[in-house]
Amino acid sequence: MMKNFVYRNYTVEYLFDNTTAFSGYGDVSLPAEDFENIILFYQVDPSKTPEGQIEEIEEIKSKISLITNLISDKRIVILTLSLNYANNWQIKHAELSTALLGFNEVFLKEVSNEKSNVKVVEINHFFQEETLEKIDWRFLFTSQMIINPKLGKPFKKWMSRQLDFLSLKRKKCIVLDCDNTLWGGVVGEDGAHGVKLGQDYPGNTFRAFQELLLMLSHKGVILAVCSKNNLEDVQELWRDNTNNLINDKVLSAYRINWQNKAENIKSIAEELNIATDSFVFIDDNPIERGLVKEFLPEVEVPDFPAKAYELVSFFWKVYNEFFATFELSKEDFEKTEQYKENFFRNESKKVFENMDDYLSSLEIIVDVIPADESNINRLAQMTQKTNQFNLRSKRYTEEELKWKINQGNHIFCANVKDKFGDNGITIECIVEERDDVLFLDSYLLSCRILGREIEIITLLSIIKKLMRNTGKSMKAEYIPSKKNGMTRDFLEKVGFRLESEDLEGVKSYIFDAEQKINIKDYYTINID
């Protein structure tokens, strides 16, 4: 299936994979097929005179304005113009540089502000990462290749990451070693105040690394520690060394012992209720990195820098490769705190012998609200990132969700809170209204709210509302994936009756309208 359609004015086929189709050179005809992304990849020819390039910029503006006015229901991705060969006749009045910057910083900003389906990707960030010559003049003149063919493979990888970031896909958790990773030296030998962590080199580099990690935790990335150490030694440093920033108040989980690190990471994943393919592991020891690569190949394990002064650039390399995102949601800013609140929920559960008593003690409130401009970004993010509790694993962009709403379909989300805190929007439900039936297109939720039966009572509340308002029956479907096995029998628990199951394991259901829908009174459900 073709995923991307690229409008272009030069040869760029070698920069994309085989799921991409292309316009003719300079052609602005609408694509005949349906695509996830419409990519506008226009560049100027640096072999032209500055005046010729300025004229070409104006032509590109006209093409972009035309295309963005014609296409409103698909995501449009516009790449900025390269600044690598901005040659000007004079320094004081740098006409070409001014025109390029005006296009990138003014024109594209105006277009993206006016059109919500337009996203801008800064191509100069790619060029900053590469040391090769940006253009091979031989291939430019012979084949109209606007980027050096030797940069083809790294550009494919980079562009794929940018599209993931636009879809709000990124890793969820960074797992850190301690000794010679968060600080210089070994705390068990050097002591809490003897490790290198502070104002002088190399301690200042570890401090700067920790400052960046601390800010990362405020941007929706979960921090965890996995270290071979005596717990008491690390806790002393956390308590007494004021230069240390990453401690148990910041971490969502930690394993500080002498056990196998691969097993410890799996244990952290179980505690946080997220898959290990959402993890990035940082450790200075190549043996430990090799062990995790071997036993947990789905975990990303970047090479650690050889010199302490490389830590800041290492952080940004890791961030840009695994954690960058086009936009942060309200839930991203609160995620770390929400995982810590889950720890207290699990601890409180231990004092109850009866599940009903435990659930009643939580004082759970679920607010079910329709999708709108304030939450559509979060809902698109959830469809892209949620794998485990996801009935059909359908992925949608903001534009596709808006299209569904405009077609008369129902999209709900639920904000879940209890006495320990607010989990934010953690449930999404998409229901298609067909001629004679309602169809549950998607039902998914964050795994951090599992274990409280919220997933059942929320869906039942939505079903009750829609069936009452429309008089239609409700059908549903389970499509198996590599990760959503936990939802295989979920619909039956809610009250759906199995109608059929095919050889691929796809199960079709209809809701049993005869059953009495009971919602236990210790939940407070508010539904608009």
Secondary structure, DSSP 8 states (H G I E B T S, - for coil): ---EEEEESSB-GGGS-TTEEEEEET-----SS--SEEEEE----TTS-HHHHHHHHHHHHHHHHHHHHH--SSEEEEE----TT---S-STT-HHHHHHHHIIIIIHHHHHHH-TTEEEE-HHHHHHH--S-S--HHHHHHH-BSS-GGGHHHHHHHHHHHHHHHTT----EEEE--BTTTBBS-HHHH-TTTSB-SSSTTHHHHHHHHHHHHHHHTTT-EEEEEEES-HHHHHHHHHH-TT---STTT-SEEEEESS-HHHHHHHHHHHHT--GGGEEEE-S-HHHHHHHHHH-TTSB-----SSGGGHHHHHHHHIIIII--S---HHHHHHHHHHHHHHHHHHHHTT-SSHHHHHHHT-EEEEEEE--TTTHHHHHHHHHH--SSBSS-----HHHHHHHHHTT-EEEEEEEEETTEEEEEEEEEEEEE-SSEEEEEEEEE-GGGTTSSHHHHHHHHHHHHHHHHH--EEEEEE---SS-GGGTTHHHHHTEEEEEE-TT--EEEEE-TTS-----TTEEEEE-
